[in-house]
Amino acid sequence: MKKISRRDFLKGALAGSATVAASSLMGSVVFADDGAVYTPGTYTAQAQGIGTVTVTMTFDETSITDVVLDVSEETANIGQAAAEDLKAALMAAQSGEIDAVAGATVTSDAVRKAAASCIAQAKGEIEVQVITEKEEEEDGDWLGTEPEIDEADITQTIETDILVIGCGTGGMFTMASAAEEGAKVIGIDRFPTGVGIRDDLGAIDSRYQKEWGTKIDKLEYVTMATAYAAGHIKQDLVKLWADKSGGVIDWYGDRLAERGVQLWHESGDSDDEVRYKHYATGHSPRWAGSDDGTGEVLNGNKVLYDYATSLGAEFHYSTTMIKLVKEDGKVTGCIAKNGNDEYVKYVANKGTVVCTGGYSLNYPMMEAMQPWNLRVIGMNGSEPGAFGDGIKACLWAGAKMDETHCLMIFDRCALRPDQETGPETAKSGDTGFFWMGSQPWLKINADGKRFFNESGTYEGIIHADEYNKGHVHYTLFDSNWTKYAGQFKMHGCSRLVPFENGADPNIPYQAIEGGMLPGLIEAGFVFQADTIEELAEKLGLPADEVKATVDHYNELCYAGEDTDYGKEPHRLTPVDTAPFYGCKNTGFILCTLDGINIDTNMRAIDTEGNVIPGLYVNGNDSGGYFANTYPNLSTGMACGRTVTFGYLLGKTLSGAAENASDVEIIPENIPVAGAEEEATTE
Ligand SMILES: Cc1cc2nc3c(=O)[nH]c(=O)nc-3n(C[C@H](O)[C@H](O)[C@H](O)COP(=O)(O)OP(=O)(O)OC[C@H]3O[C@@H](n4cnc5c(N)ncnc54)[C@H](O)[C@@H]3O)c2cc1C
């Protein structure tokens, strides 16, 4: 789908609005008594979807003649994918009253609202609106000032013991764990439901790991995390996770088992001789065959929502936190806007937990914090809502943010040969999801030369791209790739075959072979050729140089030793059997991982180093845990930290324990009825 860049689009939209104003001044307004309904012209309006949705409609006297949608800030494969259908529906209905596209209700609602505004403008019912770029995009002031909200504008005050702002991964664990203690807990989320709980959850010493025999030395692990972050972390936070995560995962395993869902540990491999050490911390639920009671497949959000609400927790969805409330130095809750656009004040007697998912969709903030990462992206797969709301609200309340920043970025975006890296390309939504990008195939730069040990971490090669022409690399593989995928024995979500203990991979190679790869070829992101020279030409690379590189690399593979970069023998696979495949690659953003400084009770710290009473921060909004880059060689470390601390917060805020380190987790070890425990086979 062709997308218009937001900046160019707004220029066009503004030109359209100006035309309308001018034609009105010249007296060309057509009145209803001659049958006209609209003042001809182009009108534009915006509404809040996942991001900002802009609708521009052109009218003649009696009809809508054109619709242009800018949904570039919406989720790539959901809201953006719905754009063509929404446009067709608006044209067919000749009104804003259209059905939502299934699965894209947030974007559909925003399109409906903005279309209604365009129509009202064309009918002269409301003034013509002139849209300007967001102020912060113009002056780089991503933080802005805390909004002032008049007490008289607050329609309702709601009191609770614990307020959870953001009911995603971390929020759901706090909600369920606090409700379990009988605490009065309310969770608010900007969307009609939270964004869900990811499936790879990291832990140490869970019962699943013990059953399989996975042993991870906690202090060695803390050392690894410290080295990754070059020391920019609080080791006590990582130690807290190492001590408590196994128990929390066992507790989650019980909640899943109650619903008939098996949690699996993603083991390492006994003969896994790798240069970059992998820590087998991952745990994933197996949803296939599960049922939420309505015939739909279950998910983590549904499991914990049902559990928490059965214990009295309340969820206020479609409710967006605008700012925190601080009185006499203490955070006492927040002011939010509900689904009716009304201000509501929440008063939390025991604590306010902020976990709104980081800032990876807030490009001005990204540009200010970690501009280097914006140079190596072509896709942004962030969870919707990651606009930095929580971090900004905490900063307004006097909290301190990490000074070293961190992004989770994977090497899984494919570009067409003429596409460049950067936010504009990422916002276009017109790039390829190259899931298999982390396979250690031969990777070369724009000069046709190898430059890196491909068997590294997901983000290592993306950072190395900073030194390549165009900030990209190219992946080359051959028709034996499915065989090699089994032999590579990758870790975490990059694994394409079952783990040694039988746990399924997130995406098996069969799904790539059957759909993803043919789709990428058809869309012009991956090229296929009978010779290496032909492949190089299709990719726009110097054919002679690429051929020489491939020949030399194949020699290393046949000899079984990578004397150039030290790639392990089982990952040293030749590119020698046609057809050959290749594509241009860059980074895929998942989330930011730097945030507000916290102590080991997740209490926010102010710029003087003191605790801000009443304010707690978790997940992507919290800091002190990651710096520079995400240690993806420990599977599920981000969610593992978030769910562990989310659970601990529920216990401490409800009074079950004074400190997070004192929380005792006594799992019930509920077995899954009828679960097949045997290893799956390919
Ligand atoms: C595609 C993808 C896959 C990932 N897979 C993994 C994985 O397998 N393992 C892993 O460890 N990590 C993974 N991550 C990273 C992981 O998702 C995050 O680290 C983790 O979700 C953080 O949880 P959170 O609670 O901080 O934020 P989220 O889970 O994003 O939840 C934040 C919630 O806050 C809400 N919100 C935002 N603003 C407001 C506001 N103003 N008012 C009210 N509510 C608001 C949002 O709607 C959302 O529901 C993945 C990330 C992505 C994008």
The ligand as an SDF file (V2000), in Angstrom:
LIG
                    3D

 53 58  0  0  0  0  0  0  0  0999 V2000
    6.1680   -7.0300   18.8920 C   0  0  0  0  0  0  0  0  0  0  0  0
    6.8550   -7.0930   20.2210 C   0  0  0  0  0  0  0  0  0  0  0  0
    7.2120   -8.3120   20.7490 C   0  0  0  0  0  0  0  0  0  0  0  0
    7.8760   -8.3790   21.9660 C   0  0  0  0  0  0  0  0  0  0  0  0
    8.1990   -9.5880   22.4570 N   0  0  0  0  0  0  0  0  0  0  0  0
    8.8130   -9.6720   23.6420 C   0  0  0  0  0  0  0  0  0  0  0  0
    9.0780  -10.9370   24.2180 C   0  0  0  0  0  0  0  0  0  0  0  0
    8.6750  -11.9620   23.6800 O   0  0  0  0  0  0  0  0  0  0  0  0
    9.7590  -10.9760   25.3930 N   0  0  0  0  0  0  0  0  0  0  0  0
   10.1810   -9.8310   26.0290 C   0  0  0  0  0  0  0  0  0  0  0  0
   10.8020   -9.9250   27.0810 O   0  0  0  0  0  0  0  0  0  0  0  0
    9.8920   -8.6290   25.5220 N   0  0  0  0  0  0  0  0  0  0  0  0
    9.2140   -8.5200   24.3690 C   0  0  0  0  0  0  0  0  0  0  0  0
    8.8870   -7.2900   23.8700 N   0  0  0  0  0  0  0  0  0  0  0  0
    9.1140   -6.1270   24.7100 C   0  0  0  0  0  0  0  0  0  0  0  0
    8.0260   -6.1140   25.7520 C   0  0  0  0  0  0  0  0  0  0  0  0
    6.7720   -6.0970   25.0870 O   0  0  0  0  0  0  0  0  0  0  0  0
    8.0960   -4.9330   26.6830 C   0  0  0  0  0  0  0  0  0  0  0  0
    9.3400   -4.8340   27.2670 O   0  0  0  0  0  0  0  0  0  0  0  0
    7.0020   -5.0930   27.7670 C   0  0  0  0  0  0  0  0  0  0  0  0
    5.7540   -5.2480   27.1770 O   0  0  0  0  0  0  0  0  0  0  0  0
    6.8560   -3.8960   28.6040 C   0  0  0  0  0  0  0  0  0  0  0  0
    5.6500   -3.9750   29.3200 O   0  0  0  0  0  0  0  0  0  0  0  0
    4.9740   -2.6460   29.8000 P   0  0  0  0  0  0  0  0  0  0  0  0
    3.9370   -3.0520   30.7800 O   0  0  0  0  0  0  0  0  0  0  0  0
    6.0100   -1.6890   30.2050 O   0  0  0  0  0  0  0  0  0  0  0  0
    4.2970   -2.0170   28.5020 O   0  0  0  0  0  0  0  0  0  0  0  0
    3.1240   -2.5530   27.5710 P   0  0  0  0  0  0  0  0  0  0  0  0
    2.9730   -4.0130   27.6530 O   0  0  0  0  0  0  0  0  0  0  0  0
    3.3660   -1.9450   26.2390 O   0  0  0  0  0  0  0  0  0  0  0  0
    1.8120   -1.8860   28.2210 O   0  0  0  0  0  0  0  0  0  0  0  0
    1.6360   -0.4980   28.3050 C   0  0  0  0  0  0  0  0  0  0  0  0
    0.1540   -0.1890   28.4260 C   0  0  0  0  0  0  0  0  0  0  0  0
   -0.0100    1.1850   28.7630 O   0  0  0  0  0  0  0  0  0  0  0  0
   -1.0990    1.7270   28.0200 C   0  0  0  0  0  0  0  0  0  0  0  0
   -0.9480    3.1750   27.9510 N   0  0  0  0  0  0  0  0  0  0  0  0
   -0.0500    3.8970   27.2350 C   0  0  0  0  0  0  0  0  0  0  0  0
   -0.2170    5.2230   27.4760 N   0  0  0  0  0  0  0  0  0  0  0  0
   -1.2320    5.3410   28.3590 C   0  0  0  0  0  0  0  0  0  0  0  0
   -1.8600    6.4540   28.9860 C   0  0  0  0  0  0  0  0  0  0  0  0
   -1.4850    7.7060   28.7710 N   0  0  0  0  0  0  0  0  0  0  0  0
   -2.8980    6.1990   29.8220 N   0  0  0  0  0  0  0  0  0  0  0  0
   -3.3360    4.9390   30.0620 C   0  0  0  0  0  0  0  0  0  0  0  0
   -2.7590    3.8540   29.4950 N   0  0  0  0  0  0  0  0  0  0  0  0
   -1.7150    4.0490   28.6600 C   0  0  0  0  0  0  0  0  0  0  0  0
   -1.0010    1.0100   26.6870 C   0  0  0  0  0  0  0  0  0  0  0  0
   -2.2330    1.0480   26.0070 O   0  0  0  0  0  0  0  0  0  0  0  0
   -0.6090   -0.4090   27.1180 C   0  0  0  0  0  0  0  0  0  0  0  0
   -1.7240   -1.2490   27.3150 O   0  0  0  0  0  0  0  0  0  0  0  0
    8.1950   -7.1900   22.6700 C   0  0  0  0  0  0  0  0  0  0  0  0
    7.8040   -5.9600   22.1540 C   0  0  0  0  0  0  0  0  0  0  0  0
    7.1380   -5.9070   20.9410 C   0  0  0  0  0  0  0  0  0  0  0  0
    6.7180   -4.5770   20.4140 C   0  0  0  0  0  0  0  0  0  0  0  0
  1  2  1  0
  2  3  1  0
  2 52  2  0
  3  4  2  0
  4  5  1  0
  4 50  1  0
  5  6  2  0
  6  7  1  0
  6 13  1  0
  7  8  2  0
  7  9  1  0
  9 10  1  0
 10 11  2  0
 10 12  1  0
 12 13  2  0
 13 14  1  0
 14 15  1  0
 14 50  1  0
 15 16  1  0
 16 17  1  0
 16 18  1  0
 18 19  1  0
 18 20  1  0
 20 21  1  0
 20 22  1  0
 22 23  1  0
 23 24  1  0
 24 25  2  0
 24 26  1  0
 24 27  1  0
 27 28  1  0
 28 29  2  0
 28 30  1  0
 28 31  1  0
 31 32  1  0
 32 33  1  0
 33 34  1  0
 33 48  1  0
 34 35  1  0
 35 36  1  0
 35 46  1  0
 36 37  1  0
 36 45  1  0
 37 38  2  0
 38 39  1  0
 39 40  1  0
 39 45  2  0
 40 41  1  0
 40 42  2  0
 42 43  1  0
 43 44  2  0
 44 45  1  0
 46 47  1  0
 46 48  1  0
 48 49  1  0
 50 51  2  0
 51 52  1  0
 52 53  1  0
M  END
$$$$
